[in-house]
């Protein structure tokens, strides 16, 4: 793990960007958790954080619950605007070869999330897709997933290895 040490010829901007929020705390924009042994784990970008009815969660929390299911090989979770709760959860799942989408499977997946996270964090919807937009280094592009789902411009898709996945998500809705 690395840490940014400065900006080229602009130390003031570096200080304001990373060290200005709290004294002696480096604010890097990632969301991390510390376990009972004192180990730190980076869970994702803080701008991916989903806030539902005052509860904050990272998409990786939901995605890890979904991929625990025997039939799910990959998942992406996003928050979309909700008038009362702030956000509501939407998930996309890629199934293992030979697995078929079904309402029964969707219900099982919702049940896994509710069991782990509680009923207020139940997803509004779970969609089954053939792929999730990713970069060459396999990073899930949640910003593009969210934009496609909300029928917004996903921006520059040239870094994706599978830009067709953006359109599949747009059609899934």
Backbone as a chain_set.jsonl record, in Angstrom:
{"seq": "XXXXXXXXXXXXXXXXXXXXXXXXXXXXXXXXXXXXXXXXXXXXXXXXXXXXXXXXXXXXXXXXXXXXXXXXXXXXXXXXXXXXXXXXXXXXXXXXXXXXXXXXXXXXXXXXXXXXXXXXXXXXXXXXXXXXXXXXXXXXXXXXXXXXXXXXXXXXXXXXXXXXXXXXXXXXX", "coords": {"N": [[0.861, -1.174, 0.0], [0.556, 2.17, -0.822], [1.285, 5.633, -0.177], [0.358, 8.85, -1.0], [2.808, 11.276, -1.324], [3.082, 13.875, -2.001], [2.287, 16.638, -4.248], [3.491, 17.364, -7.442], [5.469, 20.101, -7.469], [3.608, 21.557, -5.999], [3.087, 21.814, -3.048], [1.303, 23.01, -1.235], [-1.291, 22.575, -2.271], [-1.374, 19.8, -2.0], [-1.32, 19.528, 0.815], [-3.791, 20.787, 1.432], [-5.562, 19.106, 0.109], [-5.241, 16.484, 1.209], [-4.657, 16.658, 3.996], [-6.159, 18.5, 5.416], [-8.665, 18.207, 6.64], [-8.845, 16.941, 9.282], [-6.678, 17.27, 12.104], [-3.466, 15.879, 11.693], [-4.402, 13.636, 10.289], [-4.606, 11.663, 7.484], [-6.601, 12.06, 4.785], [-7.8, 10.168, 2.363], [-9.798, 9.332, 0.634], [-10.595, 6.713, 0.382], [-12.549, 4.015, 1.69], [-12.248, 2.431, 4.684], [-11.795, -0.318, 6.988], [-11.179, -1.533, 10.276], [-10.077, -4.479, 11.758], [-10.588, -6.803, 14.564], [-8.032, -7.544, 15.255], [-6.521, -5.384, 14.723], [-5.83, -4.958, 12.101], [-5.968, -3.207, 9.026], [-8.282, -2.73, 6.365], [-8.907, -1.899, 3.059], [-11.922, -1.039, 1.72], [-13.178, 0.145, -0.383], [-13.998, 3.001, -2.455], [-14.761, 6.056, -0.852], [-16.588, 7.696, -2.052], [-18.285, 5.926, -3.192], [-19.867, 5.11, -1.175], [-22.926, 4.114, 0.242], [-25.797, 5.547, 1.531], [-28.409, 4.728, 3.439], [-31.346, 5.495, 4.893], [-29.971, 6.778, 6.997], [-27.988, 4.944, 7.592], [-24.735, 3.963, 6.804], [-23.098, 2.232, 4.237], [-20.734, 0.264, 2.466], [-20.446, -0.58, -0.983], [-18.995, -2.921, -1.365], [-19.543, -4.46, 0.881], [-22.155, -5.397, 0.473], [-21.811, -6.666, -1.994], [-20.017, -8.721, -1.316], [-21.634, -10.312, 0.267], [-23.502, -11.176, -1.621], [-21.906, -12.678, -3.457], [-21.288, -14.844, -1.929], [-23.235, -16.671, -2.312], [-23.806, -19.77, -3.904], [-24.413, -19.683, -6.634], [-23.666, -17.23, -7.653], [-21.201, -15.396, -9.265], [-20.093, -12.899, -9.513], [-20.686, -9.53, -8.429], [-22.277, -6.3, -8.283], [-23.018, -3.408, -6.466], [-25.078, -0.586, -6.032], [-26.124, 2.677, -4.94], [-29.146, 4.393, -5.35], [-30.959, 7.459, -5.816], [-33.42, 8.168, -3.308], [-36.43, 9.477, -2.225], [-37.224, 9.605, 0.513], [-35.551, 7.887, 2.112], [-33.024, 8.667, 1.374], [-31.097, 7.104, -0.111], [-31.509, 4.109, -2.039], [-30.943, 0.609, -2.377], [-29.574, -1.08, -5.158], [-28.763, -3.998, -6.917], [-26.563, -5.908, -8.994], [-26.03, -9.002, -10.483], [-23.794, -11.469, -11.677], [-24.158, -14.622, -12.884], [-22.944, -17.979, -12.255], [-21.681, -20.172, -14.834], [-24.178, -22.224, -16.219], [-26.049, -21.673, -14.292], [-29.284, -20.31, -13.81], [-31.21, -17.332, -14.107], [-33.793, -16.544, -11.768], [-36.896, -15.94, -10.05], [-36.946, -17.165, -7.604], [-34.207, -17.432, -6.978], [-33.526, -14.727, -6.87], [-35.057, -13.957, -4.632], [-33.783, -15.505, -2.658], [-31.269, -14.246, -2.631], [-31.909, -11.628, -1.817], [-32.808, -12.321, 0.716], [-30.397, -13.219, 1.899], [-28.997, -10.801, 2.107], [-30.688, -9.322, 3.801], [-30.586, -10.95, 6.086], [-27.898, -10.638, 6.833], [-27.508, -7.829, 6.949], [-29.812, -6.543, 7.79], [-33.308, -5.687, 7.623], [-33.956, -2.983, 6.776], [-32.007, -2.491, 4.879], [-32.545, -3.99, 2.701], [-32.392, -4.752, -0.758], [-33.866, -2.746, -3.348], [-34.065, -3.828, -5.835], [-32.747, -6.663, -7.593], [-30.773, -7.435, -10.274], [-30.051, -9.682, -12.931], [-27.244, -10.047, -14.86], [-25.033, -10.441, -17.716], [-22.471, -9.498, -17.518], [-20.381, -7.126, -15.764], [-19.484, -3.721, -15.869], [-16.017, -3.194, -16.219], [-12.615, -2.159, -15.65], [-9.383, -2.561, -17.283], [-7.779, -3.563, -15.261], [-9.546, -4.988, -13.78], [-11.232, -3.522, -12.126], [-14.348, -2.707, -10.849], [-16.574, -0.505, -12.326], [-18.441, 1.361, -10.722], [-19.534, 3.899, -10.862], [-20.217, 4.127, -13.551], [-22.022, 2.03, -13.721], [-24.075, 2.992, -12.066], [-24.772, 5.363, -13.469], [-25.641, 4.282, -15.935], [-27.824, 2.738, -15.068], [-29.514, 4.746, -14.127], [-30.117, 5.935, -16.454], [-28.39, 7.901, -17.399], [-25.651, 9.762, -18.848], [-22.832, 7.787, -19.056], [-20.299, 8.749, -19.266], [-16.824, 8.783, -20.257], [-16.067, 5.774, -21.677], [-13.843, 4.476, -22.517], [-11.873, 3.23, -21.001], [-12.881, 0.822, -20.279], [-13.013, -2.755, -20.414], [-15.159, -4.008, -21.341], [-17.392, -2.436, -22.675], [-19.966, -2.948, -23.575], [-21.338, -3.971, -21.436], [-22.307, -1.812, -20.038], [-24.498, -0.966, -21.549], [-26.116, -3.229, -21.302], [-26.808, -3.102, -18.604], [-28.246, -0.723, -18.635], [-30.444, -1.564, -20.147], [-31.489, -3.469, -18.431], [-33.122, -2.371, -16.538]], "CA": [[0.0, 0.0, 0.0], [1.334, 3.391, -0.903], [0.676, 6.866, 0.313], [0.788, 10.016, -1.75], [3.714, 12.087, -0.503], [3.016, 15.271, -2.41], [1.972, 16.953, -5.639], [4.634, 17.955, -8.123], [5.606, 21.558, -7.415], [2.438, 22.196, -5.384], [2.906, 21.232, -1.711], [0.134, 23.6, -0.577], [-2.472, 21.851, -2.743], [-1.311, 18.483, -1.372], [-1.749, 19.714, 2.211], [-5.225, 21.101, 1.452], [-6.319, 17.962, -0.4], [-5.163, 15.274, 2.028], [-4.368, 16.838, 5.415], [-6.848, 19.689, 5.918], [-9.938, 17.937, 7.309], [-8.607, 16.716, 10.705], [-5.24, 17.35, 12.399], [-2.645, 14.666, 11.635], [-5.119, 12.52, 9.673], [-4.535, 11.664, 6.026], [-7.904, 11.733, 4.197], [-7.41, 9.707, 1.033], [-10.956, 9.054, -0.205], [-10.977, 5.308, 0.422], [-13.315, 3.61, 2.858], [-11.484, 1.347, 5.295], [-12.283, -0.862, 8.258], [-10.13, -2.137, 11.094], [-10.623, -5.664, 12.422], [-10.292, -6.943, 15.991], [-6.584, -7.712, 15.412], [-5.866, -4.124, 14.39], [-5.494, -4.913, 10.676], [-6.794, -2.3, 8.234], [-8.681, -3.233, 5.055], [-9.554, -0.912, 2.197], [-13.158, -1.644, 1.243], [-13.64, 0.808, -1.597], [-13.966, 4.453, -2.469], [-15.776, 6.661, 0.013], [-17.657, 8.279, -2.864], [-19.205, 4.834, -3.505], [-20.638, 4.812, 0.026], [-24.377, 4.194, 0.094], [-26.423, 5.93, 2.796], [-29.823, 4.358, 3.409], [-32.023, 5.794, 6.158], [-28.983, 7.127, 8.006], [-26.961, 3.905, 7.73], [-23.738, 3.996, 5.732], [-22.491, 0.954, 3.905], [-19.964, 0.232, 1.237], [-20.941, -1.568, -1.936], [-18.272, -4.185, -1.185], [-20.233, -5.247, 1.914], [-23.292, -6.056, -0.177], [-21.279, -7.545, -3.035], [-19.442, -9.922, -0.694], [-22.768, -11.147, 0.688], [-24.093, -11.776, -2.82], [-21.038, -13.696, -4.063], [-21.258, -16.036, -1.066], [-24.205, -17.628, -2.851], [-23.156, -20.714, -4.817], [-24.696, -19.422, -8.044], [-23.228, -15.886, -8.044], [-19.756, -15.311, -9.452], [-19.678, -11.499, -9.419], [-21.804, -8.644, -8.093], [-22.036, -4.863, -8.124], [-24.103, -2.759, -5.724], [-25.09, 0.874, -6.124], [-27.225, 3.388, -4.313], [-29.83, 5.346, -6.222], [-31.706, 8.405, -4.978], [-34.745, 7.851, -2.77], [-36.98, 10.707, -1.651], [-37.327, 9.573, 1.972], [-34.411, 7.212, 2.74], [-31.756, 9.196, 0.874], [-30.714, 6.181, -1.187], [-31.955, 2.726, -1.919], [-29.953, -0.312, -2.9], [-29.795, -1.854, -6.375], [-27.631, -4.904, -7.106], [-26.441, -6.628, -10.256], [-25.304, -10.249, -10.254], [-23.399, -12.343, -12.775], [-24.3, -15.996, -12.396], [-21.986, -18.98, -12.721], [-22.174, -20.925, -15.994], [-25.13, -23.27, -15.876], [-27.078, -21.143, -13.39], [-30.303, -19.543, -14.531], [-31.935, -16.34, -13.304], [-35.156, -16.909, -11.379], [-37.431, -15.183, -8.913], [-36.529, -17.889, -6.398], [-32.828, -17.037, -6.703], [-33.575, -13.313, -6.46], [-35.571, -13.953, -3.259], [-32.707, -16.024, -1.804], [-30.224, -13.225, -2.521], [-32.445, -10.575, -0.942], [-32.804, -12.898, 2.059], [-29.022, -13.207, 2.421], [-28.662, -9.424, 2.479], [-31.495, -8.976, 4.974], [-30.052, -11.7, 7.227], [-26.599, -10.074, 7.223], [-27.477, -6.377, 7.109], [-31.056, -6.038, 8.354], [-34.384, -5.433, 6.662], [-33.927, -1.658, 6.144], [-31.026, -2.445, 3.8], [-32.946, -4.889, 1.62], [-32.339, -4.057, -2.042], [-35.099, -2.496, -4.098], [-34.065, -4.755, -6.962], [-31.539, -7.379, -7.987], [-30.827, -7.755, -11.695], [-29.072, -10.651, -13.399], [-26.611, -9.566, -16.089], [-23.954, -11.33, -18.159], [-21.186, -8.909, -17.159], [-20.399, -5.849, -15.04], [-18.427, -2.885, -16.454], [-14.744, -3.244, -15.497], [-11.416, -1.665, -16.323], [-8.405, -3.609, -17.614], [-7.266, -4.182, -14.029], [-10.701, -5.658, -13.163], [-11.95, -2.652, -11.189], [-15.749, -2.475, -11.204], [-16.839, 0.926, -12.5], [-19.769, 1.595, -10.152], [-20.027, 5.183, -11.367], [-20.855, 3.842, -14.834], [-23.188, 1.188, -13.427], [-25.107, 3.903, -11.556], [-25.204, 6.244, -14.562], [-26.413, 3.49, -16.892], [-29.104, 2.377, -14.458], [-30.337, 5.958, -14.035], [-30.252, 6.428, -17.825], [-27.56, 9.093, -17.547], [-24.44, 9.566, -19.636], [-21.81, 7.18, -18.202], [-19.001, 9.393, -19.469], [-15.83, 8.108, -21.089], [-16.03, 4.327, -21.435], [-12.674, 3.92, -23.214], [-11.045, 2.425, -20.095], [-13.561, -0.441, -20.0], [-12.732, -3.908, -21.266], [-16.456, -4.531, -21.772], [-18.363, -1.335, -22.684], [-21.313, -3.461, -23.829], [-21.97, -4.223, -20.137], [-23.025, -0.587, -19.659], [-25.8, -1.001, -22.228], [-26.924, -4.3, -20.711], [-27.356, -2.577, -17.349], [-29.273, 0.255, -19.017], [-31.629, -2.314, -20.589], [-31.993, -4.318, -17.341], [-34.118, -1.634, -15.769]], "C": [[0.897, 1.223, 0.0], [0.561, 4.576, -0.369], [1.229, 8.014, -0.51], [1.632, 10.903, -0.853], [3.662, 13.557, -0.876], [2.568, 15.407, -3.842], [3.175, 17.673, -6.233], [4.533, 19.47, -8.126], [4.388, 22.268, -6.818], [2.17, 21.608, -3.995], [1.678, 21.773, -0.985], [-1.144, 22.861, -0.985], [-2.525, 20.445, -2.139], [-1.809, 18.554, 0.074], [-3.259, 19.932, 2.284], [-6.073, 19.907, 1.028], [-6.38, 16.815, 0.599], [-5.077, 15.494, 3.533], [-5.172, 17.946, 6.076], [-8.097, 19.395, 6.749], [-9.794, 17.776, 8.818], [-7.104, 16.77, 10.958], [-4.577, 15.969, 12.38], [-3.363, 13.432, 11.092], [-5.076, 12.701, 8.162], [-5.881, 11.202, 5.48], [-7.669, 11.426, 2.724], [-8.574, 9.369, 0.118], [-11.344, 7.596, -0.284], [-11.725, 5.036, 1.718], [-12.619, 2.383, 3.425], [-12.147, 0.888, 6.59], [-11.101, -1.508, 8.97], [-10.735, -3.323, 11.834], [-10.156, -5.748, 13.873], [-8.802, -7.146, 16.264], [-5.803, -6.443, 15.08], [-5.455, -3.994, 12.936], [-6.483, -4.002, 9.944], [-7.066, -2.914, 6.868], [-9.354, -2.115, 4.281], [-10.734, -1.598, 1.535], [-13.682, -1.01, -0.035], [-13.543, 2.312, -1.456], [-15.074, 5.008, -1.582], [-16.89, 7.302, -0.8], [-18.613, 7.209, -3.388], [-20.109, 4.5, -2.327], [-22.12, 5.048, -0.22], [-24.958, 4.52, 1.464], [-27.926, 5.699, 2.672], [-30.4, 4.587, 4.793], [-31.021, 6.027, 7.289], [-27.888, 6.102, 8.223], [-26.029, 3.964, 6.52], [-23.197, 2.589, 5.495], [-21.734, 1.08, 2.597], [-20.522, -0.825, 0.309], [-20.265, -2.927, -1.758], [-18.925, -5.062, -0.121], [-21.366, -6.055, 1.293], [-22.791, -7.066, -1.204], [-20.706, -8.824, -2.44], [-20.532, -10.86, -0.182], [-23.345, -11.879, -0.519], [-23.217, -12.887, -3.399], [-20.822, -14.909, -3.154], [-22.241, -17.097, -1.556], [-23.513, -18.491, -3.905], [-23.34, -20.372, -6.292], [-24.186, -18.07, -8.54], [-21.706, -15.838, -8.118], [-19.24, -13.882, -9.27], [-20.907, -10.643, -9.127], [-21.335, -7.199, -8.045], [-23.253, -4.283, -7.427], [-23.952, -1.254, -5.855], [-26.232, 1.419, -5.287], [-27.832, 4.324, -5.342], [-30.674, 6.26, -5.339], [-33.077, 7.878, -4.558], [-35.216, 9.065, -1.986], [-36.957, 10.731, -0.125], [-36.058, 9.016, 2.624], [-33.053, 7.78, 2.333], [-31.269, 8.392, -0.317], [-31.432, 4.864, -0.975], [-31.008, 1.862, -2.737], [-30.452, -1.019, -4.154], [-28.565, -2.735, -6.539], [-27.724, -5.592, -8.46], [-25.584, -7.851, -9.997], [-25.01, -10.955, -11.572], [-23.426, -13.759, -12.209], [-23.229, -16.91, -12.978], [-22.555, -19.682, -13.954], [-23.067, -22.079, -15.541], [-26.213, -22.83, -14.914], [-28.039, -20.277, -14.192], [-30.962, -18.53, -13.602], [-33.333, -16.843, -12.97], [-35.596, -16.017, -10.23], [-37.028, -15.843, -7.597], [-35.101, -17.498, -6.0], [-32.774, -15.591, -6.22], [-34.036, -13.204, -5.004], [-34.517, -14.466, -2.275], [-31.638, -14.962, -1.571], [-30.672, -12.063, -1.641], [-32.418, -11.068, 0.499], [-31.423, -12.917, 2.694], [-28.631, -11.814, 2.891], [-29.405, -9.025, 3.742], [-30.953, -9.681, 6.217], [-28.749, -11.083, 7.739], [-26.659, -8.614, 7.629], [-28.719, -5.792, 7.77], [-32.043, -5.638, 7.274], [-34.344, -4.036, 6.035], [-32.957, -1.563, 4.963], [-31.33, -3.445, 2.69], [-32.916, -4.133, 0.295], [-33.724, -3.856, -2.648], [-35.212, -3.509, -5.229], [-32.71, -5.434, -7.084], [-31.739, -7.79, -9.436], [-29.737, -8.765, -12.024], [-28.556, -10.183, -14.752], [-25.474, -10.522, -16.462], [-22.577, -10.801, -17.792], [-21.404, -7.576, -16.454], [-19.258, -5.003, -15.595], [-17.168, -2.856, -15.582], [-13.631, -2.642, -16.347], [-10.481, -2.841, -16.61], [-7.824, -4.283, -16.369], [-8.393, -4.737, -13.163], [-11.416, -4.822, -12.107], [-13.376, -2.435, -11.703], [-15.994, -0.97, -11.244], [-18.265, 1.235, -12.038], [-20.381, 2.908, -10.63], [-20.766, 4.966, -12.694], [-22.082, 2.961, -14.657], [-24.35, 2.075, -12.987], [-25.662, 4.784, -12.68], [-26.062, 5.48, -15.564], [-27.785, 3.146, -16.328], [-30.055, 3.57, -14.407], [-30.548, 6.615, -15.393], [-29.548, 7.769, -18.022], [-26.353, 8.748, -18.412], [-23.36, 8.964, -18.73], [-20.435, 7.829, -18.343], [-18.109, 8.551, -20.356], [-15.752, 6.628, -20.725], [-14.792, 3.67, -22.056], [-11.79, 3.061, -22.31], [-11.668, 1.062, -19.79], [-13.093, -1.543, -20.939], [-14.025, -4.443, -21.881], [-17.526, -3.429, -21.803], [-19.798, -1.785, -22.961], [-22.057, -3.752, -22.526], [-22.751, -3.006, -19.658], [-24.415, -0.599, -20.285], [-26.695, -2.102, -21.674], [-27.552, -3.837, -19.397], [-28.451, -1.563, -17.636], [-30.572, -0.461, -19.412], [-32.263, -3.126, -19.458], [-33.134, -3.672, -16.582], [-35.467, -1.795, -16.4]], "O": [[1.879, 1.29, 0.74], [-0.647, 4.516, -0.144], [2.441, 8.128, -0.692], [1.218, 11.244, 0.254], [4.155, 14.4, -0.127], [2.476, 14.419, -4.572], [3.796, 18.504, -5.571], [3.618, 20.043, -8.717], [4.158, 23.445, -7.097], [1.137, 20.972, -3.784], [1.073, 21.053, -0.191], [-1.982, 22.557, -0.136], [-3.603, 19.955, -1.805], [-2.623, 17.734, 0.498], [-3.931, 19.321, 3.115], [-7.18, 19.719, 1.533], [-7.444, 16.236, 0.817], [-5.403, 14.58, 4.29], [-4.88, 18.3, 7.218], [-8.545, 20.264, 7.498], [-10.537, 18.405, 9.572], [-6.327, 16.351, 10.099], [-5.078, 15.019, 12.981], [-2.975, 12.305, 11.4], [-5.457, 13.744, 7.632], [-6.263, 10.052, 5.696], [-7.373, 12.324, 1.935], [-8.362, 9.139, -1.073], [-12.324, 7.258, -0.948], [-11.553, 5.741, 2.713], [-12.424, 1.398, 2.714], [-12.944, 1.605, 7.197], [-10.15, -1.968, 8.338], [-11.783, -3.193, 12.467], [-9.425, -4.881, 14.352], [-8.352, -6.942, 17.392], [-4.574, -6.427, 15.148], [-4.799, -3.021, 12.567], [-7.684, -4.03, 10.213], [-6.188, -3.545, 6.28], [-10.266, -1.461, 4.787], [-10.571, -2.619, 0.867], [-14.547, -1.581, -0.699], [-13.059, 2.824, -0.446], [-16.19, 4.488, -1.568], [-18.011, 7.444, -0.312], [-19.645, 7.542, -3.97], [-21.025, 3.69, -2.464], [-22.514, 6.052, -0.813], [-24.648, 3.848, 2.448], [-28.618, 6.375, 1.911], [-29.986, 3.944, 5.758], [-31.203, 5.533, 8.401], [-26.945, 6.364, 8.969], [-26.474, 4.009, 5.373], [-22.884, 1.859, 6.435], [-22.063, 1.902, 1.741], [-21.019, -1.855, 0.764], [-20.889, -3.966, -1.974], [-18.865, -6.288, -0.215], [-21.512, -7.248, 1.558], [-23.292, -8.188, -1.274], [-20.891, -9.903, -3.004], [-20.358, -12.079, -0.201], [-23.642, -13.071, -0.442], [-23.733, -13.933, -3.791], [-20.229, -15.899, -3.581], [-22.092, -18.279, -1.249], [-22.724, -17.987, -4.704], [-22.501, -20.738, -7.116], [-24.267, -17.79, -9.736], [-21.013, -16.193, -7.165], [-18.079, -13.682, -8.912], [-22.022, -10.983, -9.521], [-20.163, -6.912, -7.801], [-24.389, -4.625, -7.758], [-22.846, -0.717, -5.796], [-27.185, 0.708, -4.97], [-27.118, 4.969, -6.109], [-31.06, 5.874, -4.236], [-33.788, 7.239, -5.334], [-34.472, 9.613, -1.173], [-36.696, 11.777, 0.468], [-35.545, 9.6, 3.578], [-32.032, 7.397, 2.905], [-31.054, 8.936, -1.4], [-31.896, 4.552, 0.122], [-30.358, 2.334, -3.67], [-31.587, -1.492, -4.213], [-27.443, -2.275, -6.326], [-28.809, -5.824, -8.993], [-24.532, -7.755, -9.365], [-25.859, -11.028, -12.46], [-22.798, -14.051, -11.191], [-22.682, -16.65, -14.05], [-23.773, -19.777, -14.106], [-22.743, -22.807, -14.603], [-27.202, -23.541, -14.733], [-27.641, -19.598, -15.138], [-31.239, -18.835, -12.442], [-33.98, -17.492, -13.793], [-34.775, -15.421, -9.532], [-36.796, -15.163, -6.598], [-34.823, -17.26, -4.825], [-32.057, -15.274, -5.27], [-33.461, -12.439, -4.23], [-34.374, -13.92, -1.181], [-31.156, -14.795, -0.451], [-29.903, -11.572, -0.816], [-32.047, -10.321, 1.405], [-31.285, -12.66, 3.89], [-28.009, -11.657, 3.943], [-28.813, -8.452, 4.657], [-30.871, -9.076, 7.286], [-28.528, -11.017, 8.948], [-25.951, -8.193, 8.544], [-28.684, -4.664, 8.261], [-31.661, -5.294, 6.155], [-34.669, -3.903, 4.855], [-33.072, -0.656, 4.138], [-30.482, -3.718, 1.841], [-33.367, -2.989, 0.229], [-34.623, -4.68, -2.483], [-36.3, -3.988, -5.545], [-31.673, -4.87, -6.732], [-32.742, -8.413, -9.785], [-28.64, -8.715, -11.468], [-29.334, -9.952, -15.677], [-25.012, -11.308, -15.635], [-21.613, -11.565, -17.755], [-22.478, -6.979, -16.541], [-18.156, -5.52, -15.777], [-17.221, -2.544, -14.392], [-13.694, -2.62, -17.577], [-10.761, -3.977, -16.225], [-7.424, -5.445, -16.423], [-8.22, -4.934, -11.961], [-12.138, -5.372, -11.275], [-13.579, -2.029, -12.847], [-15.658, -0.253, -10.302], [-19.18, 1.356, -12.853], [-21.597, 3.015, -10.784], [-21.821, 5.558, -12.924], [-23.075, 3.126, -15.366], [-25.471, 1.93, -13.475], [-26.876, 4.93, -12.82], [-27.101, 5.979, -15.996], [-28.792, 3.25, -17.029], [-31.258, 3.421, -14.62], [-31.091, 7.717, -15.479], [-30.047, 8.652, -18.719], [-26.076, 7.577, -18.67], [-23.004, 9.579, -17.724], [-19.51, 7.484, -17.608], [-18.585, 7.708, -21.116], [-15.411, 6.277, -19.595], [-14.704, 2.443, -22.114], [-11.025, 2.238, -22.814], [-11.051, 0.237, -19.117], [-12.81, -1.296, -22.111], [-13.991, -5.233, -22.825], [-18.479, -3.488, -21.025], [-20.744, -1.076, -22.617], [-23.287, -3.778, -22.517], [-23.747, -3.149, -18.95], [-25.399, -0.277, -19.62], [-27.91, -1.924, -21.587], [-28.709, -4.154, -19.117], [-29.475, -1.545, -16.954], [-31.664, -0.019, -19.054], [-33.452, -3.439, -19.519], [-34.007, -4.356, -16.049], [-36.45, -1.248, -15.901]]}, "num_chains": 1, "name": "protein.A"}
